[in-house]
């Protein structure tokens, strides 16, 4: 139990209060348990040198590459990379009139801006498949499906009538 200032030995009063603080600290220190000792590891820590180490930060490309590999997305990422480089595969003139839309299960869907270009691209589809497989990996693309331009639609809104509907639209 801490000593009270009245029960202490009669000494002259210290105006700074340091003597009183020392007595309180002594009583608290004697009643409390000692602080836990910090245990050090048996081996001293190793220092990182100029070479690469497991503790060094990883390059973003390496981390992303291992993530893509772990998920099994290599072919899909490669195809989308090739889709971004469409002009390099088919040439500038063909790329100006066509663009790849989707890739699923080995089928690449390409949309053209006219039926003439769709016909032209269908004639060289086998060569495009060969070039894509050369860039991505053998067997990744099995077929190129070429589609012409979208036709205008008369279907607007949720509720529609089958066929062209009533003929009084324009008058």
C-alpha positions in Angstrom: 0.0 0.0 0.0 1.4 3.4 -0.9 2.6 5.6 1.9 0.8 8.7 2.5 2.7 11.9 2.8 1.7 12.3 6.5 3.1 9.0 7.6 6.5 9.7 6.0 9.6 10.7 8.0 9.4 14.3 9.0 11.6 16.1 6.6 11.6 19.6 5.3 9.1 20.3 2.7 10.4 20.2 -0.9 8.6 22.9 -2.9 9.2 21.2 -6.3 7.5 17.9 -5.2 10.2 15.7 -6.5 10.8 14.0 -3.2 7.1 13.2 -2.9 7.0 11.8 -6.5 10.1 9.6 -5.8 8.4 8.1 -2.8 5.2 7.3 -4.7 7.2 5.8 -7.6 9.1 3.6 -5.1 6.0 2.2 -3.6 4.3 1.6 -6.9 7.4 -0.1 -8.3 7.7 -2.4 -5.3 4.1 -3.6 -5.5 3.9 -4.1 -9.3 5.2 -7.1 -11.1 8.3 -6.7 -13.3 7.8 -6.0 -17.0 8.0 -9.1 -19.2 11.4 -9.5 -20.8 11.6 -9.4 -24.5 12.8 -12.6 -26.0 15.2 -12.3 -28.9 15.4 -14.9 -31.6 18.3 -17.2 -31.6 19.6 -16.2 -35.0 20.5 -12.6 -35.7 18.4 -11.0 -38.4 19.8 -11.3 -41.9 20.5 -8.2 -43.8 19.2 -7.7 -47.3 22.0 -7.4 -49.9 22.0 -5.9 -53.4 20.5 -9.1 -54.9 16.8 -10.0 -55.0 15.4 -11.4 -51.8 12.0 -12.9 -50.7 11.4 -9.7 -48.7 11.9 -7.4 -51.6 8.8 -5.9 -53.3 7.6 -7.8 -56.3 7.2 -6.3 -59.8 3.6 -5.7 -60.7 4.0 -7.6 -63.9 5.2 -10.7 -62.1 2.4 -10.6 -59.5 -0.2 -10.0 -62.2 1.3 -12.8 -64.4 1.2 -15.3 -61.5 -2.4 -14.2 -60.6 -3.5 -14.8 -64.3 -1.8 -18.2 -64.4 -3.4 -19.2 -61.1 -6.8 -18.4 -62.4 -6.3 -20.0 -65.8 -6.8 -16.8 -67.8 -3.8 -17.0 -70.0 -5.7 -17.7 -73.3 -8.4 -15.1 -72.5 -5.9 -12.4 -71.7 -3.8 -13.2 -74.7 -6.9 -13.1 -77.0 -7.9 -9.7 -75.6 -4.3 -8.4 -76.1 -4.5 -9.6 -79.7 -7.9 -7.9 -80.1 -6.2 -4.7 -79.1 -3.6 -5.3 -81.8 -6.2 -6.2 -84.5 -4.6 -3.9 -87.1 -1.2 -5.7 -86.8 -2.9 -9.1 -87.5 -5.2 -8.3 -90.4 -3.6 -5.1 -91.8 -4.6 -1.4 -91.6 -7.1 -1.5 -94.4 -9.1 -4.5 -93.1 -8.9 -3.2 -89.5 -10.4 0.2 -90.6 -13.6 -1.7 -91.6 -13.7 -4.5 -89.0 -13.2 -5.0 -85.3 -13.3 -8.0 -83.0 -16.2 -8.0 -80.6 -16.1 -11.1 -78.5 -14.2 -14.3 -77.8 -15.8 -17.4 -76.3 -14.9 -21.1 -76.4 -12.4 -20.7 -79.3 -14.8 -18.6 -81.5 -13.8 -15.0 -82.2 -16.7 -12.8 -83.4 -15.7 -10.0 -85.8 -18.1 -7.2 -86.8 -17.6 -5.4 -90.1 -19.1 -2.1 -91.3 -20.4 -3.4 -94.6 -21.5 -6.6 -96.1 -18.8 -6.3 -98.7 -16.1 -6.3 -96.0 -17.9 -9.2 -94.2 -17.7 -11.3 -97.4 -14.0 -10.3 -98.0 -13.1 -11.2 -94.4 -15.0 -14.6 -94.6 -12.7 -15.5 -97.6 -9.6 -14.9 -95.5 -10.9 -16.2 -92.2 -8.7 -19.3 -92.3 -5.6 -17.2 -92.6 -6.8 -14.9 -89.8 -7.2 -18.0 -87.5 -3.7 -19.1 -88.4 -2.2 -15.7 -87.5 -4.2 -15.6 -84.3 -3.0 -19.0 -83.2 0.5 -18.0 -84.1 0.2 -15.0 -81.8 -1.8 -16.6 -78.9 -1.0 -20.2 -79.0 -1.9 -23.2 -81.1 -5.6 -24.1 -80.8 -6.8 -21.0 -78.9 -8.9 -19.8 -81.8 -10.8 -22.5 -83.7 -13.1 -20.3 -85.8 -13.6 -16.6 -86.8 -17.3 -15.7 -87.1 -17.7 -12.7 -89.3 -20.9 -10.6 -89.0 -22.0 -7.7 -91.2 -23.4 -4.5 -90.0 -26.4 -4.5 -87.7 -29.7 -3.9 -89.4 -32.0 -1.2 -88.1 -34.6 -2.4 -85.7 -38.2 -1.3 -85.3 -38.4 -2.9 -81.8 -38.4 -0.2 -79.1 -39.7 -0.4 -75.6 -40.9 -3.3 -73.5 -44.2 -4.0 -75.2 -44.2 -4.9 -78.9 -46.5 -6.5 -81.4 -45.1 -9.4 -83.5 -44.5 -8.4 -87.1 -44.4 -4.9 -88.3 -47.6 -3.9 -86.3 -50.2 -1.5 -87.4 -49.5 0.4 -90.6 -50.7 3.8 -89.4 -47.3 4.8 -88.1 -46.8 7.6 -90.6 -50.2 9.1 -91.1 
